[in-house]
Amino acid sequence: ESRGLGDVYKRQTGQISSPSGNLSIVIDAGHGGIDPGKVGTNDALEKDINLALALKLRDKFKQDSIRIILTRDSDIGLYSEGNTNKKAEDMQNRCKIITEAAPIFTVSLHQNSYPSPEVCGAQVFYFGQSQDGKKLADTIQDSLIANVDPDNHRVAKANESYYLLKKTPTPTVIVAVSYTHLRAHETPEHLV
């Protein structure tokens, strides 16, 4: 049975609202602007796939009475044009959006890449020192397998180095949705 993001959180924690009193979730579409992320074999850009997924998730969960905050809703980077370290500013601004939103959790969307097309399947990453992050990651990983890809044998994985996982005050997971070695007939729309 497919469940909404709010249901995932409620099932894991028993809570129905965030510390701020509102049920809100941040969806972070990874990369953007001058940062394309990975480039697929069909020239699909990770930033475009991530954004398309974020917009679809926002629209899907509007009816769940959950306030969805997107870190970006167009092909932009979260940095100043004149900044010499755009990536650092972009990451700091993503963390600032998450901190100010005080969501029950954050999902950052990305794509994996691997040279061999046999390697595939979504995988969820969480900050290893966050028990709530682990619960969320396990729940999303299980849901992806049950509802999207039953042949996926990946498990949620701890990570101690991803900036976003370390620097956000509420549970945050990175969902690497697929792999960028897309075949020629696949498009970003094929994945959403």
C-alpha positions as CSV (number, residue, x, y, z in Angstrom):
1,E,0.0,0.0,0.0
2,S,1.4,3.3,-1.1
3,R,1.6,6.0,1.7
4,G,2.3,9.7,1.7
5,L,5.4,11.3,3.2
6,G,3.3,12.4,6.2
7,D,2.1,8.9,6.8
8,V,5.7,7.7,6.7
9,Y,6.7,10.2,9.4
10,K,3.6,9.5,11.6
11,R,4.2,5.8,11.4
12,Q,7.8,6.1,12.4
13,T,7.5,8.7,15.2
14,G,3.9,8.8,16.3
15,Q,4.0,12.6,15.8
16,I,1.6,14.5,13.7
17,S,3.3,17.8,13.6
18,S,6.8,19.3,13.5
19,P,8.4,21.2,16.4
20,S,7.0,24.4,14.9
21,G,3.4,23.0,15.1
22,N,2.9,22.6,11.4
23,L,3.3,19.5,9.3
24,S,5.9,20.6,6.8
25,I,8.5,18.7,4.7
26,V,11.4,20.2,2.7
27,I,12.0,18.6,-0.7
28,D,15.5,19.5,-2.0
29,A,16.1,19.2,-5.7
30,G,19.8,18.6,-5.8
31,H,22.1,20.7,-8.0
32,G,20.8,23.4,-10.3
33,G,21.9,26.5,-12.1
34,I,25.5,26.1,-13.3
35,D,25.8,22.7,-11.4
36,P,24.3,20.0,-13.7
37,G,25.1,17.1,-11.3
38,K,25.7,13.9,-13.2
39,V,25.1,13.7,-17.0
40,G,23.4,10.6,-18.3
41,T,24.4,8.7,-21.4
42,N,21.5,10.4,-23.2
43,D,22.7,13.8,-22.0
44,A,19.9,14.0,-19.4
45,L,21.1,16.3,-16.6
46,E,20.7,15.2,-13.0
47,K,19.6,18.7,-12.0
48,D,16.6,18.5,-14.4
49,I,15.6,15.0,-13.2
50,N,15.8,16.1,-9.6
51,L,13.7,19.2,-10.2
52,A,11.0,17.3,-12.2
53,L,10.8,14.8,-9.3
54,A,10.6,17.5,-6.7
55,L,7.8,19.3,-8.5
56,K,5.8,16.0,-8.9
57,L,6.2,15.2,-5.2
58,R,5.1,18.7,-4.3
59,D,2.0,18.4,-6.4
60,K,1.3,14.9,-5.1
61,F,1.5,15.8,-1.5
62,K,-0.5,19.0,-1.6
63,Q,-3.6,17.1,-0.9
64,D,-2.1,15.5,2.2
65,S,-2.4,18.8,4.1
66,I,1.3,18.9,4.4
67,R,3.2,22.1,3.8
68,I,5.8,21.3,1.2
69,I,8.8,23.7,1.0
70,L,11.1,23.3,-2.1
71,T,14.6,24.5,-1.9
72,R,14.3,25.4,-5.6
73,D,11.3,25.3,-8.1
74,S,13.2,26.2,-11.2
75,D,16.7,25.7,-12.7
76,I,18.6,28.0,-10.4
77,G,21.5,27.6,-8.0
78,L,21.2,29.0,-4.5
79,Y,24.2,31.3,-4.8
80,S,25.2,34.8,-5.7
81,E,26.5,35.2,-9.3
82,G,29.6,37.0,-8.0
83,N,30.5,34.4,-5.4
84,T,33.8,32.6,-6.1
85,N,32.7,29.5,-4.2
86,K,29.2,28.9,-5.5
87,K,28.9,25.3,-4.4
88,A,29.7,26.2,-0.8
89,E,27.2,29.1,-0.8
90,D,24.6,26.9,-2.5
91,M,24.9,24.2,0.2
92,Q,24.8,26.7,3.1
93,N,21.7,28.3,1.6
94,R,20.0,24.9,1.3
95,C,20.8,24.3,5.0
96,K,19.4,27.7,5.9
97,I,16.1,27.0,4.1
98,I,15.8,23.7,5.9
99,T,16.7,25.3,9.3
100,E,14.2,28.2,8.9
101,A,11.4,25.8,7.7
102,A,11.8,23.5,10.8
103,P,10.3,20.6,8.8
104,I,9.5,17.2,10.3
105,F,12.1,15.9,7.8
106,T,13.9,16.8,4.6
107,V,14.2,14.6,1.4
108,S,17.1,15.6,-0.9
109,L,16.7,14.2,-4.4
110,H,19.7,13.0,-6.4
111,Q,20.7,10.4,-9.0
112,N,23.4,7.8,-8.6
113,S,25.9,7.1,-11.3
114,Y,28.0,4.0,-12.0
115,P,29.7,3.0,-15.2
116,S,27.9,-0.3,-15.5
117,P,24.2,-0.3,-16.4
118,E,23.7,-3.5,-14.5
119,V,24.1,-1.5,-11.3
120,C,20.8,0.1,-10.6
121,G,18.1,0.8,-7.9
122,A,17.3,3.6,-5.6
123,Q,19.2,4.0,-2.4
124,V,18.6,6.2,0.6
125,F,21.4,7.8,2.7
126,Y,21.1,9.2,6.2
127,F,23.5,10.7,8.8
128,G,24.9,7.8,10.8
129,Q,24.5,9.6,14.1
130,S,20.7,10.2,13.6
131,Q,18.4,7.5,14.8
132,D,15.4,9.4,13.3
133,G,17.3,9.8,10.0
134,K,17.9,6.0,10.0
135,K,14.2,5.3,10.7
136,L,13.2,7.6,7.9
137,A,15.8,6.2,5.5
138,D,14.8,2.6,6.2
139,T,11.1,3.5,5.7
140,I,11.6,5.3,2.4
141,Q,14.0,2.6,1.2
142,D,11.4,-0.1,2.0
143,S,8.7,1.9,0.3
144,L,10.7,2.4,-2.8
145,I,11.3,-1.3,-3.0
146,A,7.7,-2.3,-2.3
147,N,6.1,0.3,-4.6
148,V,8.6,1.1,-7.3
149,D,11.2,-1.6,-7.8
150,P,10.7,-5.0,-6.1
151,D,14.0,-6.2,-7.7
152,N,16.0,-3.6,-5.8
153,H,18.1,-5.2,-3.1
154,R,19.8,-2.0,-1.8
155,V,19.5,-1.0,1.8
156,A,19.5,2.4,3.4
157,K,23.1,3.5,4.1
158,A,24.7,5.6,6.7
159,N,27.0,8.5,5.6
160,E,29.0,10.7,7.8
161,S,30.4,13.1,5.2
162,Y,27.5,14.5,3.1
163,Y,27.2,18.2,4.1
164,L,23.4,18.4,4.0
165,L,23.1,15.3,6.3
166,K,25.6,16.7,8.8
167,K,24.4,20.4,8.9
168,T,20.6,20.2,9.2
169,P,18.8,20.2,12.6
170,T,16.0,17.9,11.6
171,P,16.1,14.4,10.1
172,T,17.4,14.6,6.5
173,V,17.9,11.9,3.9
174,I,19.3,11.8,0.5
175,V,17.4,9.7,-1.9
176,A,19.5,8.6,-4.9
177,V,16.5,7.8,-7.0
178,S,18.1,6.1,-10.0
179,Y,21.2,5.9,-12.1
180,T,22.3,8.4,-14.8
181,H,23.5,5.8,-17.3
182,L,20.0,6.1,-18.9
183,R,19.5,4.3,-22.2
184,A,18.9,6.4,-25.3
185,H,15.1,6.0,-25.2
186,E,14.8,7.1,-21.5
187,T,14.2,10.7,-20.5
188,P,13.8,12.5,-17.2
189,E,10.0,12.2,-17.6
190,H,10.5,8.4,-17.9
191,L,11.7,8.4,-14.2
192,V,8.8,10.4,-12.7
